[in-house]
Amino acid sequence: SAQLSNIGSNSDTLDNFCNYLGGINLDDDKEKVKLIYKWVAENIEYDYENYKANNPVDCEPANVLINKKTVCSGYARLFTSLLTCLGYPQKI
């Protein structure tokens, strides 16, 4: 999405990213949640090498945002952290 294309360069922390997301005006909450989901899916790489080698993989949301790499748990934790930050009810 064009609205989120520069996130890596201007939002290096989870709080900054949440503040940026909170300022995006969309027609409804469902559209904002879809936008967040799409950004996470398109910008966070699956860390297959470390997963395959049984190495520890960082799943802390703040670190996933910075490193742009994780496994399933990291995707879920980042997405739910962003929803929580924006005041949307959620649970894993």
N, C-alpha and C positions, 0 to 999 in steps of 0.2 A: 504494500500500500504506500502511496506517495506520502501520506501523513506520517508514516513511521519509518521512512527510508533512511533517515539520518540518525536514528536512535543511537547507534554505536558511537557516534562522534560527539553527541551532545548530552548523553545520559549515562554516565559511567557508574552510577549507583542505583540501587533499587528504589530509594526514595526519589531521586531525580526522575527516574523512569515513570514512577507512579504520578508524580506531579505533572509530567508531560502528558501522560495519558488522561489525567483528570481534566486537562485543558482542551482536549479534542471534543469539538461539538458534533454530535451525531444525532440522528432523528430519534433514536431510542436506546435503552440500555442493551437490548439484544444485539444491536449493531456494534456497540462498543465491545461487548464480550466476544463477538465474532472477530473483530479487528485484532484484539489481543491474542486470541487463539491462533489466528492466521500468522501474526508476527512471530509468535513462539515457534510454530511449526516450520516456518520458512527461514528462521534465523538462528536456531539452535541446532547444532550438528549432533548426531548420535555418536557417542564415543565408543564405537565398536571395537577398536584396537584394545583399549584398556578393559572393556567388558570381556572380550575373548581371552585376554591374558590373565583374567581374574585379579587385575589390579584394582585398587580402590578408585572409585569415581566420585568426584565432588558433586553433591546434589544440593548443596546450600543455595537457595534462590539467588542471593546476591552474587555469589561466585559464578553461578551458571550464566547470569546476565553478562558478567564481565568476560568469562572465558568462551562463551557461546558454544559450549560442548558439555554433554552430560548423557545419562541414560534415562530410562523410563521414569524413575522416581524423581529425577531432577526436573523433567518436563512438567510433571504433575505438581511438584512443589513450587516451581516458579509461577505457573499459571494460577494456582490457588493463592499464592502470596500477592500477586497482582490484583486478583479479584477482591481479596480481603482489604488491601490498601485502598481500593476504590469504593469500599462499602457494599460489595455484592455478597450475598450469602452463598456459601459454598462448603463442600467438604470432600475429602479424598476417600 
